[in-house]
Amino acid sequence: MIDTLLEKIRNGDEIALSKLITLMEEDEGVRKKVIKKIFACPVKGRIICFTGPPGVGKSTLIDQVLSILTSEGNKVGVILVDPRSPFTGGSLLGDRIRMQRHATNPRVFIRSLSCAENPEGVSRSVKDILKLMALAGLDYIIVETVGTGQIAVEVSHICHTTVLVLMPNMGDDIQMMKAGILETADIYVINKSDLNGAELTEAYLKDNVEKRDGWTPPIIKTVGYNRATVVPLVEKIKEHLSKESCRYREKVKGLLTTMFMDHLDELALKFLKNNPHFEKVVDEVAECKKDYYTAIEELFEKMKKEVLKDD
Amino acid sequence: MRRRILIAKVGLDGHDRGAKVVARALKNAGFEVIYTGIRQSPEQVVATAIQEDVSLIGLSCLSGAHIPLFRRVMELLKEKNLDVPVFCGGTIPPSDVPILKKMGIKEVFGPGSSLKEIVEKVKEMIGDDRYSS
């Protein structure tokens, strides 16, 4: 069935793309199968990530970017990630509202996803779904993430270009100096720059933006509902995309490292839970017989011996 | 589990309180709700249903134009070969309910419907496993 869907997707079938995205979202097995099948296929689609705190206008900016890119004849896919409730599992996917004028545009495919695994970044499945979308003959793929600023670094690993969207009065220069997402963005946007304080935010940012690998991240002031202010952003994105190759390799390295660590975490957890000593250690710590540092050191030593014995 | 639901407002109608309340209730019941916002054309609704691969569509209309608008949505779904159940709500006179049901709309929730009832019925409708392929 996957093969039939993939064939249809290559021929531009929207329904097939939509269906396979659902299957990939629900089933890790399908995800792995799809990626193994499609990974070596040449794709032209470039992935652009929009991230930033809630309410700064990411979706509205994407709406303008869509209208600019499609007016040039490009096909664009959009993935919108919103949080899923840790309590009910439910979610309200509301980014789409800002770009509904593109709903019937045959050059645009918009899909909303909820994300729980890692609420501050892109869930694992999103990364694979982006790969699938690249197969669908799209020129650009835009992903909007639940952006809470500092921790969403993982995003930058899967995208060719990362755009960080901020707005005036978000914090002083100390906020800008903190490590994290501020260091990973390729382009900075101060949206809602018709509000007071845009110049100050720009000045704070300018002080902290550094040249990396031959690229100095530009700072662009936009007003989401004013298309003319978004044109320079699209130009900068294209400029960056034309130069990203050297840094993209580093990004892939980051991605693989993250994936490896995730996989290792999973395996280690399974291994740990299956170990007969584990429950005993938990009880000892819960009853305050041992502190958790000692407990884990002892457990680690025990398990190490067991592994060596097995070999 | 399939649990994506589209909540859409069709036509020239800004009364979105009802749609938002229902969207929130469904979110709290554990569904993934995609809300289109107001003033959508039937074409936009159906295009969105395709791209979002939803298992259920909820239409809201308080302008009085529900019959022609909902009919167009049902026609487009058929044209696109989409077998997704549809329910609706809004200021719908009881005399229109049989007409809407005849179009293929599964449930009609008029003014005063309880959220509990809506959530129950949604669970029933989405349990329909006809489009699992």
Interface residues (C-beta under 8 A of the other chain):
Chain A: E14 I15 S18 K19 I21 T22 R84 S85 T88 G89 G90 S91 L92 L93 G94 R96 I97 Q100 A103 T104 F109 I110 R111 S112 S114
Chain B: R2 R4 A23 R24 L26 K27 N28 A29 G30 F31 E32 V33 I34 Y35 T36 G37 Q40 S41 E43 Q44 A47 T48 I50 Q51 E52 D53 K80 L82
